[in-house]
Amino acid sequence: MMSTATADTIPKIGIMGAGAIGLYVGGMLAECGVRVVFAARGRTMASVQRGLSLSRYDGFKAALKPEQYEVGGVDSLADCETVLFCTKSGDTEAAALELANSLKPGATVISLQNGVGNVELLKRLLSPYEVAAGIVPFNVVRLSPNAVHCSMEGRVLVGQSKASTKLADLAAHSRLQLEIHDNLDFMQWGKLLLNLNNGLNVISGMPLGRQFRQPGYRTVLAMAMEELLTVLDVAGIRVIGATRTNPRLIPKVLRLPTWLFRIAARQQLRMDDTARSSSWDDLKAGREPETRFLNGAVCSLAEAHGRKAPVNALICRLVDEAFARAASPEMSGEELLALARKAAA
């Protein structure tokens, strides 16, 4: 924990986007004494103003009192040296334009969003402020408007910026694992590789742990990943894994027999039964699907290079249909695999 005697000298960290990731990362920093300000609205603001509950797969629990952090509108971020940008990709432009009116001179914005392209968009909309990339390669679920649960192990990764070292120093006093990495642009493609499962989780309608035990779902995910890796090669884009596993090995591991997969991927499968994708949370909350920034990004990149990505296009279509019905089709892995093979053929 940080000394209260030095509280006034601790830089404020702003959280733009009080969703599952924003509340968890900000909450874990606030739990150890970091001065955190959440920009929220509506039901979320009213709930977080009453307190914030944090929990993790390893049994850690914390109930933060309102006096341990600040909550307000976007203008409450005006005195923050660093702002962690955690909105949904579809909200990036509107949120960035709103934030631009409140940022203090010299502030740094670090994107912790899914998908690719958000950092470039933020750099354009928030010029001349410094914008850096960040990655959250683990799962956090929203249990209620002011309660979040981290269901698996992982580290927050941030790129180089003038604020990154200070942020890493603050996180070092907390239970949040945060590291600075070079080449975050390439690593974002590695994160996208993992995020291709978000839509599949909507289609399956089941916890991630159960989904990964079904070979049909794993094979479809491997096919979607292989489409991305192929088009990245065509585009000459380098990819670095967002986890310790070589991204080019992941599809091969997914295709292993289930008994062998559970041995080879035992570290990655360290998750509890609450683990769901952020797209599943969006479905339940009635938000717009983020799939066009994930599987849709694969299709767009493929089209730009004269290729196709039929499995990713199939996932986009099925997710759009699920959101239109406001319900998961709860399709079996074998049924989905049959559709994927037909599409790929």
HELIX and SHEET records of a PDB file:
HELIX    1   1 THR A    4  THR A    9  5                                   6    
HELIX    2   2 ALA A   20  GLU A   31  1                                  12    
HELIX    3   3 GLY A   42  VAL A   48  1                                   7    
HELIX    4   4 PRO A   66  GLN A   68  5                                   3    
HELIX    5   5 VAL A   74  LEU A   77  5                                   4    
HELIX    6   6 SER A   89  ASP A   91  5                                   3    
HELIX    7   7 THR A   92  ALA A  100  1                                   9    
HELIX    8   8 ASN A  118  LEU A  125  1                                   8    
HELIX    9   9 SER A  164  ALA A  171  1                                   8    
HELIX   10  10 LEU A  184  ASN A  195  1                                  12    
HELIX   11  11 ASN A  197  SER A  204  1                                   8    
HELIX   12  12 LEU A  208  PHE A  212  1                                   5    
HELIX   13  13 PRO A  215  ALA A  235  1                                  21    
HELIX   14  14 ILE A  250  LEU A  254  1                                   5    
HELIX   15  15 THR A  258  ALA A  264  1                                   7    
HELIX   16  16 SER A  278  ALA A  285  1                                   8    
HELIX   17  17 THR A  291  PHE A  293  5                                   3    
HELIX   18  18 ASN A  295  ALA A  304  1                                  10    
HELIX   19  19 PRO A  310  ARG A  325  1                                  16    
HELIX   20  20 GLY A  333  ALA A  344  1                                  12    
SHEET    1   A 8 GLU A  70  GLY A  72  0                                        
SHEET    2   A 8 VAL A  36  ALA A  39  1                                        
SHEET    3   A 8 ILE A  13  MET A  16  1                                        
SHEET    4   A 8 THR A  82  PHE A  85  1                                        
SHEET    5   A 8 THR A 108  SER A 111  1                                        
SHEET    6   A 8 GLU A 130  ILE A 135  1                                        
SHEET    7   A 8 VAL A 156  VAL A 158 -1                                        
SHEET    8   A 8 LEU A 178  ILE A 180  1                                        
SHEET    1   B 4 LYS A  61  LEU A  64  0                                        
SHEET    2   B 4 LEU A  52  ARG A  56 -1                                        
SHEET    3   B 4 ALA A 147  CYS A 150  1                                        
SHEET    4   B 4 VAL A 140  SER A 144 -1                                        
END                                                                             
